[in-house]
């Protein structure tokens, strides 16, 4: 006869030997079952305690031993997980399982996770105990092994559930589980016993880990007939273990979803099994298992393998891994939905209903370092554990894997990659790089092949594309099929500062370090400063890793010199936190000269921000919008950039800007001549400034053309998106900025702070200069101070937008120090005077260098003849000076504000030279922003308009300059002449003082245009006619030009040169006239002289002398190459006319046209004549420039 007391005492001892840390619990449990068996009863028992305290294992073992001791015929323990029914029809599923388990002949039913059960399920369980019958509220039938509510026509209905004579065991991992709170009140009376397990201490948990590790190794050695070597002693009884045991002990989390044995299986047992199978490890092999860099490795025959690569976790294990990752809430929710849907589809399958599959293809969108790659592998493990994947295949690729040497093999290569991942998951990192533009033919072929492969294998393949958010959005636009085949977009948000701190702790722990507790606040503050919206290189896990690794390096360095340091502790000084410096606005403003209004603006803005921050900290909500974007209007050198830098520092010190950097830009930083790149370039430059201030100098130039306007639109969108993380400051001349804002209405609301930077007055210039002098270690004598003040007063009197400012002062002081240094070197002076600046040094500086140094009289000396042009320039200069005086006196001028000009006259009469002088004059007085004139041919305008451009697109890029439009007289011959003139008038009205247009052409032609259009005439109030040079003027120009080139004319050669000029001037058959003729002749003269000098082997003294023979010979050669009558008889008909008349001021009157009506039209067929000219060009008889001139003349003449 079996002795019950001895049997249960033996079971108790076995449990105590096999399981750790629950001696009292095992005694109570065995006493309970012993009593029940003595009384021949079954009952209900509740087991409460934390995970891995042997609650479920002890029940299984007790019934296993009872079977061995023949106490029970059937010692099976049925288990029901009450936490697995949280879905639609979950209640029916529970009833089905309950009906099945309670009806079976098992000895025990164990209900796990009772804390996760629904209220309906707990109500049912409250009414069930051994040898009872539960009446159901509804009738049910079994369909496809599933309990469903019965219909009227159903037979074999079930209206009760019978619980046979068996033990009911309720288990919860919540040691504080309140039975009365969850079950019905009467249930407590039916419970025989509630037992609590004891929480495991560290030593007990470590023992369990070691036990499980050793058991795993023994099992694998036996199963595969191999030898596994570990770095632990099996008989070691100490609390601490090294190597694999210590690693598993430290990485196990008490509050995780795993018990200790499950964790060891996840990290060691299953990966070893997969490793042995996949690598085909043979019998008798030796395997070394060790830990390195927080990873478990296997070494076989000198080859090393990372064991984590062979891990194929169960669903619980995959969920543990997923939930242990910090952040990625989007992915966690998505995968949880997939799991729920998978369960439901399985239920539908059991019910015989049609099942449906959903696309699992995903896009992981987020910044670098947000865990996309790691999440892709975890997603694969999760889907594989769910049973969704047909094979355990995971393939990770990038664009480099798709590219082949032969472009024709691209599609085949893509399909091969897809086929290699069939049955599993294909992860494509930086997927946006597969196709980077509409012109990327190879990229488009890859995408097309990828989409085909995805479609063909939609039930056997999951594809995950990963990349930056914006880049992936753009990538989806390259093929309409991408969005439909990748419907699941998972957003990977940047980690919060607190999450980054947790990551830092994990990284430090994985490397064997601890982070001191007093570092937490500073680390979170550091991470917060780098958590900048729009930045994709900071604020993520990689950044955290760098911070921790740098701290480890610093700790190692200090440990070697300071033995008081702990070898595994990272302290505050290891993280190299920057010391916070107090920002004193008044102190900073005191160092800035002048700008009283700007300073007051900064003070008031500072106070507004402080007030708003106080309201926030007090919990007072207001509707004040803190828009800090600004406009700085003023001339160059008035301190705009310096104040912008101060604004950045101020806002950073107040915590409104996280970095506080100043990014200086202008139009070139945003506009790209490559089509479609302006928006991208603008965004890239803008994002450089995130966390600081974006300073855009000469911002008004962005309104000059369509590209600039595209940049503005992009900037406005970016300001909307990142308005809290960047302050934008627009800078430029006051008038231009006002016009800029008038044209762009959307700017006003986004730039509420406007301040004007006035030019410095003489006293401010003096103060600035004195500060610069003192900062450089110099000092002024008393008399030098007075002299310096007088100097700046003189400069200011004639100052314009280009002078009288901070930059001028810097240049002035540097020049002053240079002069002083020269004096010191040349004179014998005392040590005291070594850094003393005196009146002598100041007197050596000409104020002309720093004031308006435009000298009209000097410029006019270079003009020969054309007295009307000289008078025109004189009049313009006087007008400018009078306007400046009126402005200073506050008086207005009623003069027409349009400054556009009409030039008439033949080619080579000095129009460009006069215009260059005028441009220099306007630039010196601030009327234009560039000295250089822009030349645009009438044909360029016509071609551009005919190609679909507007005049705005042509002219806007030249705002602030003088633009010369040549051959404007011929525009009247264009079919869309009226449209062009209307466009021109509209452009002038929209840009009245921002650009000066000069239209040029023959006098009759220009008069015909202007007389027929008074609106155009009004907008071109200035007109200057350039008459042909006289014979004497051409001779003087020729002499001056020769001398400018450094040549010398023999005394007896002057008369020959004068005769030559006379002959050339009076010839009617020369193609070139006026200055072009002089230029062409002198070019010929220099060539002839150079050839003679070479032949005669003259010395350097005589190498530049021009002799009479050179003049005569070059004249003959010039006539031969530039006379139509000498070179082509085919143009005889043209030569019959007075070419001088034809190619200068042609008469466009009706009388002239009637006079020539009888000309033989065949001789003047335009096409024939142009072909003849082309032949002359091809034969090198005329040059390219001569061909263009003659072509123009013929077209006009015909």
Secondary structure, DSSP 8 states (H G I E B T S, - for coil): ---HHHHHHHHHHHHHHHS-S-HHHHHHHHHHHHHHHHTT---EEEEE--TTSSHHHHHHHHHHHHHHTTS-S---EEEEEGGG--STTHHHHHHHHHHHHHHS--SEEEEE-GGG--HHHHHHHTT--TTEEEEEEEEEEEETTEEEE--TT--S-EEEEEE-S-EEEEEES-TT--HHHHS-TTHHHH--EEEE-----HHHHHHHHHHHHHHHHHHHHHHHT-EEE-SS-TT--SS---HHHHHHHHH--TTSSS-HHHHHIIIIIHHHHHHHHHTT--TT-EEEEEEETTEEEEEETTEEEEGGGG----HHHHHHHHHHSSS-HHHHHHHHHHHHHHHHHHHHHHTT---------EEEEE-TTSSHHHHHHHHHHHHHHHT--SS--EEEE-HHHH--SSGGGHHHHHHHHHHHTTTSEEEETTGGGG--STT-HHHHHHHHHHHHHHHHTTTT-EEEEEE-HHHHHHHHTT-HHHHHH--EEEEE----HHHHHHHHHHHHHHTT-EE-GGGHHHHHHHHHHH--TT-SSSSSHHHHHHHHHHHHHHHHHHHHH-TTS-TTEE-GGGGT--------HHHHHHTS-S-HHHHHHHHHHHHHHHHHHHHHHTT----------EEEEE-TTSSHHHHHHHHHHHHHHTTSSSS--EEEE-GGGT--SSTT-HHHHHHHHHHHTTTSEEEETTGGGGGSSHHHHHHHHHHHHHHHHHTTT-EEEEEE-HHHHHHHHHH-HHHHHH--EEEEE----HHHHHHHHHHHHHHTT-EE-HHHHHHHHHHHHHHHHT--TTSSSHHHHHHHHHHHHHHHHHHHHHS---GGGGGEE-HHHHHTS-GGGTS----HHHHHTT--S-HHHHHHHHHHHHHHHHHHHHHHHT----S-----EEEEE-TTSSHHHHHHHHHHHHHHTTSSS-S-EEEEEHHHHHHHHHTT--HHHHHGGGTTSEEEEETGGGGGGSTTHHHHHHHHHHHHHHTTTT-EEEEEE-HHHHHHHHHT-HHHHHH--EEEEE----HHHHHHHHHHHHHHTT-EE-GGGHHHHHHHHHHHHH-SSBS--HHHHHHHHHHHHHHHHHHHHHHHT--GGGTTEE-HHHHHHHHHHHHHHHBHHHH-GGGHHHHTS-HHHHTSS---SHHHHHHTTTS-GGGG-HHHHHHHHHHHHHTTSS-HHHHHHHHHHHHHH-
